[in-house]
Amino acid sequence: MVGYYENKVLRFAGKVRAGMVPFVKRKLIADLKPLRTGRCPFGNLPDAKSSRWGGGVTAEQMRAFIWTRPELVAQIRFVEWTAEGRLRHAAYLGLRSDKSAREVHREP
């Protein structure tokens, strides 16, 4: 799950599955492990219902997630923003160290 900041609130932008080959998943899990927290960092979750293409996240689904503090920045390739404000066809490209998480804002 990835997001961006809007007016100091972290907004959920979508789920990213593409690009998550086993080696990448293992590395990312290791990087995220020390950032675990007990609460969801996204200000716009839960959604009232799951979306048509699985982009929504309901309160019931949220109970199964392991949350982390939003400190890492991922490079994500995507096709466009949906009408719901979510990423369409998102793919993970890697982590970035040249930008802080608070500097990540929605790109048009």
N, C-alpha and C positions, 0 to 999 in steps of 0.2 A: 504494500500500500504506500502510495506516495502523495505528497501534498505540496502546497505553496503557502506563503504568508500573504494575507490581505488585511490591512489595518491591524497588525499585531496578532491576528488570529490565524492559526494553522488550518487551512481548508483542505479537505480530502479531495484529491484529483483523480484517483483511480487505482485499480489493481494492475500490477505489472507481472506478467508471467513469461512473455517472450524474452529470450536471452538468459533465462535462468537454468543453465545447464548444471549438472551435478557439482562440478568443481566450483562454479560461481556461487551456487547456493551455500555450499559448505563454508566458503570464505565469508560470505555476507552474514551468515548465522553467527560465525565467530566474532565478526566486527560488531554485531548488534547485541550480543549476549550481555556485555557489561552495561548496556543502556536500558535494560529492562525496567519497566515501571508497572504499577498496578492500574493505571488509568489511561484512557484513550486521549491522545494529544490533539485530535481533530475537533475543531469547534463546530463543524457542520454535520456531525454524525450523532446518533443514528439517522438513517433515512427511514421514512414511513414504510416503504416497501422496497423490495429488490427490483431493480430495473429490468427491462426486457432482455438486455444482453448481459446481465449479471454484474452491472457496475454499481448497483446500490448495495448498501450494507445495513441490515436491520439490527435492532437491539439484540435479537436472539442470536444472530450470526456473530455479533461482537463479543459475546461471552466466550466464544471458542478461540479468540485471538490472543496472542501474546503481544503486549504493547511495549514500545520503546520510546525513550526521550528522543525528540526530533533534533539530532545533532549531526547526522551524516547527510551528505548531499549526493544524490545520484544523478547521473546523466541519463536522460530518458529521451528516446526518439518516439515520436508519435505522428499520426496523420493529421488529426484535427481535434478541436474541442467539440463535444456533443452539446445539444441544447440544454442538457442538465448540468453543464459545466464540468464534464469529465473527459479524460483523455480517451481518444479512440485509437486502437491498434498500437498500444504503448509497448516499447521494448527497452529492456535494461541494457545500458551500454557500459556501465561501470560507476565507481565512486569518484567524486571530485574532491580535491583538497584545496583548490584555489578560491573557494567561496564558502562563507559560513551559511548555516541553515537559515538564519534570519534574513539573508539577502535573496532568498529564492522567492520570486514573485511570478505570477501568471504571465506567460508570454502569449501575445495574440496569435 
